[in-house]
Amino acid sequence: MTQQPAPVAVRTRAESLRGLCGGAVHLPGDPAYDMARSPWNLQVDDHPAAVVYPAFPDEVADVLRAASAAGLAVAPQGTGHGAPPLEGRLADAVLLRTSAMAELSVDAGRRTARVGAGVLWGDLTEVAGRSGLAARHPSSPDVGVVGYSLGGGIGWYARELGLQCNAVTAVELVLADGDVVRATADREPDLFWALRGGAAPLGVVTALEFDLFPLATVVAGFLAWDWTAVEEVLPAWVTWCASAPEQATTSFRLVEVPTTDDVPAELRGRRLAMVDGAVLGDDGTAAEVLAPLRALRPEIDTVARVPASSLVRLHLDPEGPTPAYASSTLVADLPDAAIAAVVDAAGPRSGTRLAAAELRQLGGALGRPDPAGGALSMLDGRFLALGLGLGLPDGGDAAHWDRQRADAGRFLAALEPWTTGGHYLPMLDERVDTRKAFPPGVHARLSAIRRSVDPGGLFLAAHPDVPAGG
């Protein structure tokens, strides 16, 4: 959807930002504006009133004060993976891109990392790996560390270690009034609680600190079958999940493998049933854990002991700006009827055009509240179901995206009888009323904290406190 340019009055107000951020301000009509406004998710076509690239907290503060004085909202954005819920709402807003904040350091002795808001997971895992350390990273190297960490963070060690947001020890941010704040468990504790998983724009985060853990190598990889084997493999994987130790974190996917050069030649363009993931522990333990899955005679078996830093690319997620669509739901369990529904909605006879119909294994530490956690300290359900659509080589037309959305909806609707009613917001491109995403007490506390730090509503919320479309 292509938006109309901002009205003249909005463009005039946005002119007041000229000269900020050392000149890294782009307004409609400027030569670099179209490049500056483009997020990672190329399906989104927003035309904000201005795009700014601050490099330091004081530059962020200048932008916030100028935007407020001009009557413009502010939407902080890192990579733009999570841009869709804001689409269509930026015409009178400043898009504040954090990619210039590239500070990255690892303290090997304390097993901690400090990252600026522009750091990507591929860079962090590489630096930490040199010290034999690992983080609770995602399945893609070009996801931003800050957005993923504060949104929750389901990584390849999640059933053993829990959500990445529970590893965060300090958040530095600039509030709506321009004040720079450092929030920890002891300093600004309410703000620290709300930032970790609260999904509310409480300020512009400029840096994070979080715990790492010692792990130089890990048993990880994927087992793959032609997708026609789904009726044998999926029930076996669900049964295996019921007794799998917490050291194992896996996902099951019906996936159309992309044809890009970074994908092994034998996989390109194929439709596969795939189980991928990691098992913490020694080789003997991992082999014993995975034996029931290997007994299903996978066509491809890449599981081996590998550098822990390599797991950020295990999932074969697309790298670089890509048109994408994602929708998800939390699933309480997968009885036989649910498995049959998945096969009918996304299997070989479904006619699906989805790039992936995925079931992520939850439970373990993910299913237990962390006493020191934030607004989101656990996930309710044994699985997360995710429907993922990707663009065609030429970007795809409206009919292509309509089909992807419909197929994702069909996949998730098939699981509706077994869902928990909850949502994991980072994997949801639709706007959702946050009153339905958090328990009542959590939501009320989040709303109160947000009103206290942003009483004028300067920051745009990706997911509002009112029903979607309201």
N, C-alpha and C positions, 0 to 999 in steps of 0.2 A: 504494500500500500504506500503510494507516494503522497506525502503531505504537501499542503500549500505552504509557501513561504510565510514567515511571521508577518503580522500586520505592521504597517509603518510605525505605529506608536510603540510597539514592542522593540522594533529595530532601533528606534531612537533612544529608548531607555537602555538598551544593551550597549550603546556606544560609550556609556560611562565606564565600561570595563576596559576600554582601550588603554594600553600601556601597562596593565598589570602583568604579573608573572613574567617579567622581563620581556614582554612582547608576545608571549605564547598565548595569545587570545585570538580566536577566529570567529568572525561574524559572517552571516550570510552574505554571499557575494565575494568574500575574500578568496584568494587563489587556493589556499589549503583547507578551506572550510569543509568540503565534501570528504576529504581524507580524514580530517580531524573528528568528524561526527560519526564515522563508520565504526560500529562495534565488531567484536569477534563474530557474533551471530549476524551474518549478512542478510538474513531474512528481514531484519529490522531496518526501517528506512525513516529515521526521525530527523527533523529539522529544528534543532534547539535554537533559542534566541542567541546563544553564544556557546562556544566550546573553549574551555580554559585548561591549561596544563601547568598547575603550580608545581614547584619542585621542593618547597620548604613550607613548614607550618605557618610562618608569617605571611607567605604568599596566599595560602589558603584563607587565612583570616581576612586579608585584604579583599579577596574575592567575595567572601560571605557578606562582609559589610557593604560592599558596593552593590551586590545583588539585592540585598535587603532594602537599601536606599532606593534602588530602581524599581522595586516592586516585582522582582523576578524570583521565582522559586529556584532551588538548587537540587540537582540530582548527581550525587557522587557515583562514579563508575570506574572500575578497574579495567578488566579486559573487555567487558561487554558480553560475556557468556550469558549472564542473567538479564539481558536487556529487554526481552519481550514484554514482561509485565508493565514496563513504563512506556511502551510504544503508544504513540498518539497523544502523549501528555506533556511533551517537552517544548511546545511552540512558544510558551512564555516562561521558559526555564533555562537556567545555565547548566550545561552538561560539564561537570567537573571531572576531568580524567586524571587519574593518579599515577599514570605510567612513568612519570619523571622521577618518582620517589623510589630510587633504586638501591637504597641502603641494604646490605646483606652481610651479616656476620654470624659465625658459629663459635660458641665457646665450648671447646671439646671437654674441658675439665668440668664445667658445670652442666654439660649436656643440654645447652639451651641455644636457641636461635633468636636473632633479632632481624626483622625484615621491614623494609619500607613498603608502602602500599602499592608500589608498582612491580614488586618481585613476583616472578612466576615460579610454579612448583618445579619445573625442570631445572631451573638454576639452583634452587634451594637443595633439592635432593642430591645434585652433583657435589655441591660444596660440603654438605653434611657427610656424604659418603666417603670423602677423603679422610675423615676422622673416624670412620667406622660407625657412624651414627645414622639414624633414620628418623623420619617423621611419619605421622599418620596422614600421608599424602593421598591425593585423589588418583583417578585412573587416566589423567591427561596432563602432560607436561606444561601446556600453555594456559592452564587455569591459574588465576591469581591467588596468591597465598592468603591475602586478607579476606577476600570475599568468601572463599571456601571455609576458612578457619572460623569465621564468625557466624556463618550460616549453619554450621553443624559439622560436616566433614565425615563422610563414610569412606574409609580407606581399606586397604588390603589387610590391615591388622585390627580391624574395628571390633571383631567379636572377642578378641583378647584384651584390647586396650581402650575401647570405647571411642566416642566421638572426638575429632580434633579440637572442637571448641572447648572441651574439658582440659586440653593440654595448655591452653592459653594462660599466661601468668601476668601479662600486662598489656594494656591497650592505650596508645597515645592518640588523641583526637582533638580536633578543633570544633568547639561548640558553635551554635548559631550566632551567638553574640561576639564571636572571634576569640574567646578565651581558649587557651591551650591547656588540656587536662591530661593527666596520666592516671588511669584507672587500674587498680589492683584489688586484691581481696581485702587489703587493709586501708586503702585510700580510694575514696569514691566507690564503696562496695556495691551500692545499688546500681550505679552506672555500669560497673564491671559485670554484675549479674545480667543486666539487660542486654549488654553488647554480645554476650556469648549465646547465640542462637535466637535472639529476640526478633530478628527480621524487621526491626524498626530503624529508620535513619536518624540516629541520635546525634550525629555529627559527622565530620569528615575524618575518618581514621587515617592517620599518617604513618603509623608504625605499630608492629606487634612484637611481643616476645612470647615464646612458648617452649615447652619441654621437648627434647629429643630423647631417643632411647638407643642403647647400644645394639647395633645389628649391622654387620658388614655384609653378610650373605644370607639368603633365605631360599627355601625350596618353593618354587613358584613356576607358573606357566599355564598352558591350557591343554585340554583334551577336546578333540573335535571329531564329529561324525557328520556325514551328510544329513541334512535336516529331515530327510525321510525317516531317520531313526528316532525321531522325537518321541514317539509313543512308547518306546522302550527306555530311552535315556531319561526323559523328564521324570517319570514316576520313580525310577531308581535313584535319581539325584535327590528328590524330595524325601524319600525314605532315608537316604544317607544323611541328609541334613539333620534329621531328628535326633541322631545319636553322635553326630560329628563333634569332636572336642572344640573348645573355644579357640584353640590355637589355629583352627582352620577358618578362613573367610573366603567364600567363593561367590560366583554368580553363574546363572544359567542364561544363555541367550540363544534365540533363534535370530541369526544375523545374516545380513547380506554383506559380505566382505567387500570393501571398496577396492577399486582397481589401481590405487595409487602405488607409486614406486616404493614407499616405505613399508608396504605389506608384502610378506613372502609370496613369491610367484605362484606357488601351488595353492594359495588361498584366494587369490584375486578373483573377484566377481562371483564367488560361489555362495550358495545358501547352506549354512552350517548350523548344527546344534552344537553349542560350545559350552564347556564348563571351564572357567578360569579362576585363578585365585592363588592364595599362598597358604603355607602351613609353617608355623613357627615351631622350632625344635630341630632335633638331629635328623639325619637322613633316614635312619631306621624307623623312627616314629612317623615321619612323613609318608614313607612307603606303606606302612601299615594302615595309616589313615586313608590313603588314596586307593588302596587295593580294591575295594568294592566298585569304584568308578572305573578303574583300569580293567576290571573283569568284563566290562561292557565292550571291550575291544575297540577303542577309539582308532579312527583312521590316522589321526595325527596326535602325537603326545610330545609336547615340548617341556613338560615339567622336569625341572632339574634344579640343582643348587646354583643360584645366580647372584650377582651383586645386587644388594638391596636397592641401590639407586636405579636399577633398570626397571623396577616394577612400575614406575610412573608411566611406562609405555606398554605395559602388559596387555591392556584392554584393546589396543589397536584403535584408539579413538582418533578422529581426524585432528590434525594439527594445522595451525594457521587459520585465518578467517574462513568461516564456513556457514552457509545457510543451514539452519537447524531448527527443529521443533521437538520439544520434550514435554511429556505429561506423565504423571506418576500417581500412585496411591499406595498406602500401607495395607498389607494383607495379614490377617490374623493367622491363617493356616491354609494349606493346599490339600484338601482331601481329594479323593478320586474324581469327584464331580468337577472340582475346580481345575484339576489337571486336564480333564477332557475339554473344559471350556476354553482353556488356553490353546490347546491344539486346534480346536474348531475356529477360534478367532485369529490365530497367527501362524498356524502350521501350514504344511505343504498344500493342503486343499482349500485354504482360506482365500487365496487371491490377494493376500496382503502386499502392500507396497512399503511397509515399514523397513527402515534400515536395521532396526533391532527391536525385538520384543524381549525384554530382560526381566529376570527375577533375581534380585540381590538377596543373599542370605543375611538375615539379621539375627537377633538373639544374642546370647552370651552377655558380654559387658554392655552391648548396645541396649539391652532390655532391662538394665538395672539403673535406677537413678543414681547419679554421682552426688554424694553429699556436699561436695564443694563445687558442683557444677552451676551453670548459669540457667537462663530461661529455658534452654533446651538441653537436657542432660541425658536423655535416653530416647529411644524410638519404640513406639508401641506396635508390636507385630513381629511375626517371624520372617516376613519377606517384604521387600519393596518391589512393586511392579512398575516398570518404566517402558513407555512406548517412545521410540526415538525415530524421527524423520530427518533425513538429510537431503540437501539440494542436489539436483542433477548437475552434470558438468557445466551446463550453460546457466545454472541458477534455478531453472524450473519456472513454470508459469503458474498462474493462479490455480488451474485445475490440478496440477501436481501437488501443491500445498493443501488444497482442499482434500485430496485423497489421503495424504499423509495424516492430516488431522482426524479424518474420519476413521482411518484404520487404527490410529492410536486410541481414539475413543471407543472403538469396537473391542479392542483388546482389554482396556481397563473396565469397560462395562461388563464384559464377560466375568470379571472377578468381583463384581459389586457385592454378591451375596456373602463374600468372605472377607470384605475389607473391614478395617477398624473404624473408619470414619475420620481418621487423622490424615495429615498431609506432611510431607517433607518438602518445605517450600523451595529450597535450592534446585530441585528437579521438577519444577512445575512452572510452565511458561504462562499459564492462565492466571489472571488475578483472582485471588481467593480472599474472602473475608477472614481476617486473622482471628476473629472471635471463634471461628470454627477450626483454627489451626492450633490453638493453645487451650489448655484447661482454663475455666473461668477465673480462678484465682491468679494464675500466671498472666492471663491477658489483662486483667484489671491492673496488676502491678506494672506491667509493661507500659500500658497507656498512661498511667500516672507519671512514670519516669519520663516518658517522651514529652508530656505536656510541661514538665518542670524544666527540661533542658532546651526545648524548642517551642515556647509558648505561642509564637507567631506562625508556626507551621511553615518555616522556611524550606525544610527538606521534603522532597517528594517521597512518598512511601510506595515501594513496588507493590506491596500487598496492603490494602487499606483496612481501616477499622469499620468499614461499611460493606454491605454486600456487593459483590462484583457487579459492575455496571450501574451501581447506585450513586 
